[in-house]
């Protein structure tokens, strides 16, 4: 049965719902995922949506870790043992999560049962890989949410870079390992030795993308009660979490954030190595990865060229025109290693500001 699914795309009500939700919760990932070959496209789609469901629960402000675990464990239990979500799921989403979450994310939460149905129609090997890493993610989310502090008016925070790295492992490093497993399951061109090489950089790829997200979301994260810049760096610059949204403190904020920028730049160098390990024949997988890498590089370049952008009133993000340029450039060069490397070196050049 699994062999048949390697030929035909995933279809049916559950899969239709998944592909409808994907662009609503992330246009960028929808663009990248839609270009993957079947059945990898469906398997990455459902894996992303499961992660998004957990992330929406984690992001909901004002929840205690017991409430978070109640929602997250319901999903993890359904991944481990094929049974429906508890009857309390939908009322809980409507009463607890809906007032705290974006409309499109709430719609996805309400259709979590359909996402799980799609999950259970995936190939056995893909299900096992997805369940393993989504479970690791979910347990880590609840653990670190509690460790970072709870209570009315409490800003959830991390103390050290080691804390940040461990948090990012659960949030994004797990995704790097999950995707690596799915690529290996899908592609006969990825040998076992190459799989192990990819694993060596998989976590760094995820950490790099997550730290870029942290940098561009400083003010938004603070407003929802989170501060991911380690307190050791804030205190060293004479800052408090609320200063991350203060344009008058631009120089100090840049100083506090710079270690995270440096770490992100290092992670993305390893992400580039990861991309080069994917066989050139696997054009669609290489494109999927190249989009994320080059978007992240461009975002960090914006900070390097204008450090005050970290505290600008408008959220730090690359324009739609730049997104279109990156997509076109990647499509043109992804199967030409020398040309793609030249593009990477040009995109990474501004990041030397963090590494010097």
C-alpha positions as CSV (number, residue, x, y, z in Angstrom):
1,X,0.0,0.0,0.0
2,X,2.8,2.4,0.9
3,X,4.4,1.8,-2.5
4,X,1.2,2.8,-4.3
5,X,1.2,6.1,-2.3
6,X,4.6,7.0,-3.7
7,X,3.0,7.4,-7.1
8,X,-0.4,9.0,-6.5
9,X,-0.9,12.4,-4.8
10,X,-2.9,12.4,-1.5
11,X,-6.5,13.3,-2.2
12,X,-9.9,13.4,-0.3
13,X,-11.7,15.8,2.1
14,X,-9.0,15.8,4.7
15,X,-6.2,16.6,2.2
16,X,-8.4,19.3,0.5
17,X,-8.8,21.0,3.9
18,X,-5.0,20.8,4.6
19,X,-4.1,22.4,1.3
20,X,-6.7,25.1,1.8
21,X,-5.4,26.0,5.3
22,X,-1.7,26.1,4.3
23,X,-1.6,29.4,2.4
24,X,-3.8,31.0,5.0
25,X,-1.4,30.3,7.9
26,X,1.8,30.8,5.9
27,X,2.0,32.2,2.3
28,X,5.8,31.7,2.3
29,X,5.8,28.0,3.3
30,X,2.8,27.4,1.1
31,X,4.8,28.6,-1.9
32,X,7.8,26.4,-1.0
33,X,5.8,23.3,-0.1
34,X,3.6,23.5,-3.2
35,X,6.6,23.0,-5.4
36,X,7.6,19.7,-3.8
37,X,7.0,16.4,-5.6
38,X,4.2,14.0,-4.5
39,X,3.8,12.4,-2.0
40,X,6.5,14.5,-0.2
41,X,4.4,17.6,-0.8
42,X,1.5,16.2,1.2
43,X,3.7,14.8,3.9
44,X,5.5,18.1,4.5
45,X,2.2,20.0,4.3
46,X,0.6,17.9,7.1
47,X,3.8,18.0,9.2
48,X,3.9,21.8,8.9
49,X,0.2,22.1,9.9
50,X,0.7,19.9,12.9
51,X,3.6,22.0,14.0
52,X,1.6,25.2,13.4
53,X,-1.2,23.8,15.6
54,X,1.2,23.2,18.4
55,X,2.8,26.6,17.8
56,X,-0.6,28.4,18.0
57,X,-1.2,26.8,21.4
58,X,2.3,27.8,22.6
59,X,1.8,31.4,21.4
60,X,-1.5,31.9,23.1
61,X,-0.9,34.5,25.8
62,X,-2.0,34.0,29.3
63,X,-2.2,30.2,29.3
64,X,-0.6,28.1,32.1
65,X,1.5,25.1,31.2
66,X,-1.3,22.8,32.4
67,X,-3.7,24.3,29.8
68,X,-1.0,24.2,27.1
69,X,-0.3,20.6,27.9
70,X,-4.0,19.7,27.8
71,X,-4.3,20.9,24.2
72,X,-0.9,19.7,23.0
73,X,-1.1,16.3,24.6
74,X,-4.5,15.7,22.9
75,X,-2.7,16.1,19.5
76,X,0.3,14.0,20.5
77,X,-2.0,11.2,21.8
78,X,-3.8,11.2,18.5
79,X,-0.5,10.8,16.7
80,X,0.6,7.9,18.8
81,X,-2.7,6.0,18.8
82,X,-5.3,6.4,16.1
83,X,-8.3,7.8,17.9
84,X,-10.3,11.0,17.6
85,X,-9.6,14.2,19.5
86,X,-11.4,14.5,22.8
87,X,-14.9,15.9,22.8
88,X,-13.6,18.9,24.7
89,X,-11.2,19.9,21.9
90,X,-13.6,22.1,19.8
91,X,-15.2,23.9,22.8
92,X,-11.7,24.4,24.3
93,X,-10.5,26.0,21.0
94,X,-13.6,28.3,20.9
95,X,-13.5,29.3,24.5
96,X,-9.8,29.4,25.3
97,X,-7.7,29.8,22.2
98,X,-10.0,31.7,19.8
99,X,-9.8,35.0,21.8
100,X,-6.0,34.7,21.9
101,X,-5.1,33.6,18.4
102,X,-5.3,34.8,14.8
103,X,-8.5,33.9,12.9
104,X,-6.8,31.7,10.3
105,X,-5.0,29.8,13.0
106,X,-8.2,29.2,14.9
107,X,-9.8,27.9,11.8
108,X,-6.9,25.4,11.5
109,X,-7.3,24.4,15.1
110,X,-11.0,23.7,14.5
111,X,-10.0,21.4,11.7
112,X,-7.3,19.6,13.6
113,X,-9.3,16.4,13.3
114,X,-9.0,16.6,9.5
115,X,-5.3,17.2,9.7
116,X,-5.0,14.1,11.8
117,X,-7.0,12.2,9.2
118,X,-4.6,13.3,6.6
119,X,-1.7,12.3,8.8
120,X,-3.1,8.8,9.2
121,X,-3.3,8.3,5.4
122,X,0.4,9.1,4.9
123,X,3.0,6.4,4.3
124,X,3.9,4.5,7.4
125,X,7.5,5.7,7.4
126,X,6.5,9.3,7.0
127,X,3.9,9.0,9.8
128,X,6.5,7.5,12.1
129,X,9.1,10.3,11.4
130,X,6.4,13.0,11.7
131,X,5.0,11.6,15.0
132,X,8.5,11.3,16.5
133,X,9.6,14.9,15.9
134,X,6.2,16.6,16.4
135,X,6.0,14.8,19.8
136,X,9.5,16.0,20.7
137,X,8.5,19.5,19.7
138,X,5.3,19.5,21.7
139,X,6.9,18.2,24.9
140,X,9.7,20.7,24.6
141,X,7.2,23.6,24.1
142,X,5.4,22.9,27.3
143,X,8.6,22.4,29.2
144,X,10.2,25.6,28.1
145,X,7.0,27.7,28.4
146,X,6.9,26.8,32.1
147,X,10.6,27.4,32.6
148,X,10.4,30.8,31.0
149,X,7.9,32.0,33.6
150,X,4.2,32.3,34.0
151,X,1.6,34.5,35.6
152,X,-0.3,37.7,35.1
153,X,2.1,40.4,33.8
154,X,5.1,38.1,33.7
155,X,7.4,38.5,30.6
156,X,8.5,35.0,29.6
157,X,12.3,35.1,29.2
158,X,15.5,33.2,28.8
159,X,18.7,33.7,30.8
160,X,21.5,32.6,28.5
161,X,22.4,31.7,24.9
162,X,22.5,28.1,26.0
163,X,18.8,28.4,27.1
164,X,18.0,30.1,23.7
165,X,19.7,27.3,21.8
166,X,17.8,24.6,23.7
167,X,14.5,26.4,23.2
168,X,15.2,26.8,19.5
169,X,16.0,23.1,19.3
170,X,12.5,22.2,20.4
171,X,10.8,24.8,18.3
172,X,12.8,24.5,15.0
173,X,15.7,22.1,15.3
174,X,13.2,19.3,15.5
175,X,11.8,20.5,12.2
176,X,15.2,20.3,10.6
177,X,15.4,16.6,11.7
178,X,11.9,15.9,10.6
179,X,12.4,17.3,7.1
180,X,15.7,15.4,6.8
181,X,13.9,12.2,7.6
182,X,11.2,12.9,5.1
183,X,13.7,13.7,2.4
184,X,15.5,10.5,3.0
185,X,12.3,8.5,2.9
186,X,11.3,10.1,-0.4
187,X,14.6,10.2,-2.4
188,X,16.5,7.1,-3.5
189,X,19.3,9.5,-4.4
190,X,20.0,10.3,-0.8
191,X,22.2,7.5,0.4
192,X,22.5,6.5,4.1
193,X,25.9,8.2,4.3
194,X,24.5,11.4,2.8
195,X,21.5,11.2,5.2
196,X,23.9,11.2,8.2
197,X,25.8,14.2,6.7
198,X,22.5,16.0,6.4
199,X,21.6,15.2,10.0
200,X,24.8,16.9,11.1
201,X,23.5,20.3,9.8
202,X,19.8,19.7,10.2
203,X,19.5,21.3,13.7
204,X,21.6,24.3,12.7
205,X,19.3,24.9,9.7
206,X,16.3,25.1,12.0
207,X,18.1,27.2,14.6
208,X,19.2,29.7,12.0
209,X,15.7,30.2,10.7
210,X,14.2,30.5,14.2
211,X,16.8,33.0,15.3
212,X,16.0,35.1,12.3
213,X,12.3,35.0,13.2
214,X,13.2,36.1,16.8
215,X,15.2,39.1,15.5
216,X,12.5,40.3,13.2
217,X,9.7,39.8,15.8
218,X,11.3,41.5,18.8
219,X,8.6,44.1,19.4
220,X,5.7,41.8,18.5
221,X,7.0,39.1,20.9
222,X,7.3,41.6,23.7
223,X,3.7,42.8,23.2
224,X,2.5,39.2,23.6
225,X,4.6,38.6,26.7
226,X,7.7,36.9,25.4
227,X,11.4,38.0,25.3
228,X,13.8,35.7,23.5
229,X,16.9,37.8,23.7
230,X,18.7,36.3,26.7
231,X,18.6,38.4,29.8
232,X,22.4,38.2,30.1
233,X,22.7,40.3,26.9
234,X,19.9,42.7,27.9
235,X,21.5,43.3,31.3
236,X,24.9,43.8,29.8
237,X,23.5,46.5,27.5
238,X,21.5,48.1,30.4
239,X,18.2,47.2,28.9
240,X,14.9,45.8,30.0
241,X,12.6,43.7,27.7
242,X,10.3,46.7,27.1
243,X,13.3,48.6,25.6
244,X,13.2,46.2,22.6
245,X,10.3,48.3,21.2
246,X,11.9,51.7,22.0
247,X,13.4,53.5,18.9
248,X,15.5,55.7,21.3
249,X,17.4,52.7,22.4
250,X,18.4,51.5,18.9
251,X,22.2,51.4,19.6
252,X,21.8,49.5,22.9
253,X,19.3,47.1,21.4
254,X,21.6,46.3,18.5
255,X,24.4,45.6,21.0
256,X,22.2,43.2,23.0
257,X,20.9,41.4,19.9
258,X,24.2,41.2,18.1
259,X,25.2,37.8,19.7
260,X,22.0,36.3,18.4
261,X,22.6,37.8,15.0
262,X,26.1,36.3,15.0
263,X,24.8,32.9,16.0
264,X,22.1,33.1,13.3
265,X,24.7,33.9,10.7
266,X,26.8,30.9,11.7
267,X,23.8,28.6,11.6
268,X,22.9,29.8,8.1
269,X,26.4,29.0,6.9
270,X,25.7,25.4,8.0
271,X,22.3,25.6,6.3
272,X,24.0,26.5,3.1
273,X,26.2,23.4,3.5
274,X,23.0,21.4,4.0
275,X,21.6,22.6,0.7
276,X,24.7,21.6,-1.1
277,X,24.4,18.1,0.2
278,X,21.0,17.6,-1.5
279,X,21.5,15.9,-4.9
280,X,21.2,18.3,-7.8
281,X,18.7,15.9,-9.4
282,X,16.4,16.7,-6.5
283,X,15.6,20.1,-7.9
284,X,12.3,20.6,-6.0
285,X,13.8,19.8,-2.6
286,X,16.7,22.1,-3.3
287,X,14.3,24.9,-4.2
288,X,12.2,24.3,-1.1
289,X,15.3,24.7,1.1
290,X,16.9,27.5,-1.0
291,X,13.8,29.7,-0.6
292,X,14.0,29.5,3.2
293,X,17.7,30.1,3.3
294,X,17.8,33.1,1.0
295,X,14.8,34.7,2.7
296,X,16.6,34.4,6.0
297,X,19.8,35.8,4.6
298,X,18.0,38.8,3.1
299,X,16.3,39.5,6.5
300,X,19.6,39.5,8.3
301,X,21.1,41.7,5.6
302,X,18.5,44.3,6.3
303,X,19.7,44.4,9.9
304,X,23.3,44.6,8.9
305,X,22.7,47.5,6.5
306,X,20.4,49.3,9.0
307,X,20.7,48.2,12.6
308,X,18.0,50.7,13.7
309,X,15.5,48.6,11.8
310,X,15.4,46.3,14.9
311,X,13.3,48.9,16.7
312,X,11.6,50.6,13.8
313,X,7.8,51.0,14.2
314,X,7.2,48.8,11.1
315,X,7.9,45.1,11.5
316,X,11.2,44.0,9.9
317,X,10.4,42.1,6.8
318,X,11.5,41.7,3.2
319,X,9.2,43.2,0.6
320,X,7.0,41.2,-1.8
321,X,9.2,42.4,-4.6
322,X,12.3,41.1,-2.9
323,X,10.5,37.8,-2.3
324,X,9.7,37.6,-6.0
325,X,13.3,38.3,-6.9
326,X,14.6,35.6,-4.6
327,X,12.2,33.1,-5.9
328,X,13.1,33.8,-9.5
329,X,16.8,33.8,-8.8
330,X,16.6,30.5,-6.9
331,X,14.6,28.9,-9.7
332,X,17.1,30.0,-12.3
333,X,20.2,28.8,-10.4
334,X,19.2,26.0,-8.1
335,X,20.3,23.3,-10.5
336,X,23.6,25.1,-11.3
337,X,25.8,24.7,-8.2
338,X,28.4,27.3,-9.2
339,X,25.8,29.9,-9.9
340,X,23.9,29.2,-6.7
341,X,27.0,29.4,-4.7
342,X,27.8,32.8,-6.2
343,X,24.3,33.9,-5.2
344,X,24.8,32.6,-1.7
345,X,28.1,34.3,-1.2
346,X,26.6,37.6,-2.4
347,X,23.6,37.2,-0.1
348,X,25.8,36.3,2.9
349,X,28.3,39.0,2.4
350,X,26.5,41.7,4.5
351,X,26.4,39.2,7.4
352,X,30.2,39.7,7.9
353,X,29.1,42.7,10.0
354,X,28.0,40.3,12.7
355,X,31.0,38.0,12.5
356,X,33.8,40.5,12.5
